[in-house]
Amino acid sequence: MDYKPLPIGIDNFELLITRGYYFIDKTLFMKDLIDKKGAVTLFTRPRRFGKT
């Protein structure tokens, strides 16, 4: 089985595609979230995310 590398530290979309890194397109997932129009949508985050 061939494993694809994880794109740790890669922030360039072209490199993701041309070098064969894992890439998950969540565009349709976001569309589903918007279309559901729920009263509340919870987005969790890791502890201390964004802290200095």
N, C-alpha and C positions, 0 to 999 in steps of 0.2 A: 504494500500500500504506500502510495506517495503522499507525504505530508507537505502541506504548504506552510511557509514560515508565517509567523505572526508579525504584523506591521508595528512593532514596538519602536516608537520614535520617528515613524514615517508619517509626515503630514502632507505629502505631495500625492495627489490623486493619480497622476501619470505614472509615478514610480510604483504605486500599489498595483496597477493593472499590468504594466510591462514586466515587472519582476515576479508576478504571480503570487502576491501576498493574499491572505484572506481578506475579503471585503464583503460586508453585509449591507445591502441597500435597504434602508428602512423607510423609503419614500411612501410606499403603500401603507405601512403601519401608521405613519403620521396622518395620512389621509383618513384612515379609519378612526383615529382619535378625534379628528376635527369633525367628521361626519356624525359621530355618535352624539355630540353636543351634550355631554354629561354635565350634571350640576358641579361636579368636582372631579378633577384629574390630578392624581398624586404622582409626582416625579421624585423618586428618592435619590439621595446622593451619598457617597461614601463619607465616613466621619472625617471631620476637619477639612473637607474639600473647600478650597478657595480661601483658606485661612492663611495668615502670614506667619 
